[in-house]
Amino acid sequence: MAEFTMELSDEQKEVRDWLHGFAADVIRPAAAEWDEREETPWPVIQEAAKVGIYSLDFYAQQYFDPTGLGIPMAMEELFWGDAGIALSIVGTGLAAVGVLANGTEEQIGTWIPQMYGDANDVKVAAFCSSEPDAGSDVASMRTRAVYDEAKDEWVLNGTKTWATNGGIANVHVVVAVVDPELGSKGHASFIVPPDTPGLSQGQKFKKHGIRASHTAEVILDNVRVPGSCLLGGKEKLDARLARAREKAKKGGERVKNAAMATFEASRPAVGAMAVGTARAAYEVALEYAQTREQFGRPIIDNQGVAFQLADMRTSIDAARLLVWRASWMAINGKPFTAAEGSMSKLFASETAKKVTAQAIQILGGNGYTREYPVERMHRDSAIYTIFEGTSEIQRLVIARTLAGMPIR
Ligand SMILES: Cc1cc2nc3c(=O)[nH]c(=O)nc-3n(C[C@H](O)[C@H](O)[C@H](O)COP(=O)(O)OP(=O)(O)OC[C@H]3O[C@@H](n4cnc5c(N)ncnc54)[C@H](O)[C@@H]3O)c2cc1C
């Protein structure tokens, strides 16, 4: 276990500064343009691929940092640059993690490289779980996967929604129901390879924020994928389903949805994204308050403004500490006995929304225009309290964990 210290190593500082440089020099200058265009910023992703930021290797290196701080530091710096563009850069990681968590070595080796492509021909991937009637309530998912034994193929039918990179991805990872009796325990994940017939993009959403990140419905109409595309393989799935059926029989009740609990280790990364956006808005507000003069003095000379900045900075630092604690716990296998992962995401995402709104207030009329970035940061920040589990779901998970109740 890595000894706990608040001091970053030289190597960590070097990576952080390198990412900060990319965020400042490449991401930030492009932010307003891609927000207006509401399109995937392919040239920026390509730049990230060229320098090695858009690659599995980079994320794997950060993930295996024994202090747990590699991923949160990376997220904070990239999202400090711009949330929409940063999500376009890290969105593929969600699908890659789905394969890393459940796939065989062969599946990992085959599909993850195809998710990223290379610097000359970048690709993206999508993770498709949410459905029109199954958002927070993952267990009510309807997309079905039926095994065609004669052909050793799985047939997928259903509609996915809110998929980041949905429809434009080279590789889609799709979660589907294989046994409807088992709730979320009856779900399995499938790879849908490039150009598979039957998979199409439904509507592309026009969003409030993170508009450089593509979000769309994904329609699955008799999509046939080889048996080898079931993540983890059939034998493992059959054994898992048999165990779940046995448990359900013994318990005599509907199997609880444990999926929400499994997000505990990944939620701090979303918290770190929120810290990045909050810090960006705070920095703009601080500089503005020091330079904008009214009544013959900088507006920061008024406690009404200065105290807001004090609260903003305090909340951001507290959020980062919660994120770092949860990330350290995750890498060191510490049990989340108080749902510390959810806690970090809840506090950081609510902080981002509040701090970006305060930043607009401090910039006055300028804050309300697109001449300054804080209105975009405020729009962007609203996503953090929604995806990867809404704030209400975080509270539900925390409360149920504290009460020793099952999370469902
Ligand atoms: C931009 C964007 C990108 C996304 N990317 C992806 C992606 O790549 N892949 C993917 O699979 N999904 C993705 N999502 C989906 C996201 O995870 C869901 O939107 C989220 O889980 C909430 O589901 P929902 O929108 O259906 O809201 P609902 O579940 O319908 O919730 C609506 C409201 O009811 C509240 N609520 C629901 N249940 C409870 C309860 N038990 N107690 C208290 N309050 C409750 C919620 O907190 C919320 O305020 C994305 C969403 C967005 C907006």
The ligand as a MOL file (V3000), in Angstrom:
LIG
                    3D

  0  0  0     0  0            999 V3000
M  V30 BEGIN CTAB
M  V30 COUNTS 53 58 0 0 0
M  V30 BEGIN ATOM
M  V30 1 C -24.6630 14.3930 -21.5140 0
M  V30 2 C -24.9520 13.0280 -20.9970 0
M  V30 3 C -24.0650 11.9940 -21.2660 0
M  V30 4 C -24.3540 10.6980 -20.8210 0
M  V30 5 N -23.5110 9.6710 -21.1590 0
M  V30 6 C -23.9140 8.3910 -20.9390 0
M  V30 7 C -23.1880 7.3020 -21.4900 0
M  V30 8 O -22.1420 7.4630 -22.1470 0
M  V30 9 N -23.6580 6.0470 -21.3050 0
M  V30 10 C -24.7960 5.8130 -20.6020 0
M  V30 11 O -25.1860 4.6430 -20.4790 0
M  V30 12 N -25.5000 6.8280 -20.0320 0
M  V30 13 C -25.0920 8.0980 -20.2020 0
M  V30 14 N -25.8180 9.1520 -19.6760 0
M  V30 15 C -27.0470 8.8640 -18.9240 0
M  V30 16 C -27.0060 9.2860 -17.4700 0
M  V30 17 O -26.2260 8.4030 -16.7300 0
M  V30 18 C -28.4800 9.3700 -16.9940 0
M  V30 19 O -29.0340 10.5270 -17.5690 0
M  V30 20 C -28.5880 9.3960 -15.4930 0
M  V30 21 O -28.2540 8.1520 -14.9560 0
M  V30 22 C -30.0050 9.7640 -15.0270 0
M  V30 23 O -30.9760 9.0190 -15.6680 0
M  V30 24 P -32.2400 9.7380 -16.3400 0
M  V30 25 O -31.7380 10.8420 -17.1910 0
M  V30 26 O -33.1030 8.7240 -16.9710 0
M  V30 27 O -33.0150 10.4200 -15.1310 0
M  V30 28 P -34.0870 9.7280 -14.1700 0
M  V30 29 O -33.5360 8.4580 -13.6260 0
M  V30 30 O -35.4040 9.6690 -14.8730 0
M  V30 31 O -34.1850 10.7860 -12.9970 0
M  V30 32 C -34.9610 11.9820 -13.0900 0
M  V30 33 C -34.9210 12.6770 -11.7370 0
M  V30 34 O -35.4960 11.8140 -10.7290 0
M  V30 35 C -34.5760 11.6120 -9.6800 0
M  V30 36 N -34.7190 10.2440 -9.1320 0
M  V30 37 C -34.8020 9.0750 -9.8100 0
M  V30 38 N -34.9040 8.0380 -8.9590 0
M  V30 39 C -34.8560 8.5630 -7.7160 0
M  V30 40 C -34.8990 8.0170 -6.4070 0
M  V30 41 N -34.9860 6.7050 -6.1920 0
M  V30 42 N -34.8290 8.8730 -5.3450 0
M  V30 43 C -34.7370 10.2070 -5.5420 0
M  V30 44 N -34.6930 10.7890 -6.7560 0
M  V30 45 C -34.7510 9.9760 -7.8240 0
M  V30 46 C -33.2040 11.8000 -10.3240 0
M  V30 47 O -32.2350 12.1120 -9.3510 0
M  V30 48 C -33.4890 12.9680 -11.2750 0
M  V30 49 O -33.4360 14.1740 -10.5690 0
M  V30 50 C -25.5230 10.4600 -20.0630 0
M  V30 51 C -26.3990 11.5260 -19.7790 0
M  V30 52 C -26.1410 12.7750 -20.2530 0
M  V30 53 C -27.1300 13.8700 -19.9690 0
M  V30 END ATOM
M  V30 BEGIN BOND
M  V30 1 1 1 2
M  V30 2 1 2 3
M  V30 3 2 2 52
M  V30 4 2 3 4
M  V30 5 1 4 5
M  V30 6 1 4 50
M  V30 7 2 5 6
M  V30 8 1 6 7
M  V30 9 1 6 13
M  V30 10 2 7 8
M  V30 11 1 7 9
M  V30 12 1 9 10
M  V30 13 2 10 11
M  V30 14 1 10 12
M  V30 15 2 12 13
M  V30 16 1 13 14
M  V30 17 1 14 15
M  V30 18 1 14 50
M  V30 19 1 15 16
M  V30 20 1 16 17
M  V30 21 1 16 18
M  V30 22 1 18 19
M  V30 23 1 18 20
M  V30 24 1 20 21
M  V30 25 1 20 22
M  V30 26 1 22 23
M  V30 27 1 23 24
M  V30 28 2 24 25
M  V30 29 1 24 26
M  V30 30 1 24 27
M  V30 31 1 27 28
M  V30 32 2 28 29
M  V30 33 1 28 30
M  V30 34 1 28 31
M  V30 35 1 31 32
M  V30 36 1 32 33
M  V30 37 1 33 34
M  V30 38 1 33 48
M  V30 39 1 34 35
M  V30 40 1 35 36
M  V30 41 1 35 46
M  V30 42 1 36 37
M  V30 43 1 36 45
M  V30 44 2 37 38
M  V30 45 1 38 39
M  V30 46 1 39 40
M  V30 47 2 39 45
M  V30 48 1 40 41
M  V30 49 2 40 42
M  V30 50 1 42 43
M  V30 51 2 43 44
M  V30 52 1 44 45
M  V30 53 1 46 47
M  V30 54 1 46 48
M  V30 55 1 48 49
M  V30 56 2 50 51
M  V30 57 1 51 52
M  V30 58 1 52 53
M  V30 END BOND
M  V30 END CTAB
M  END
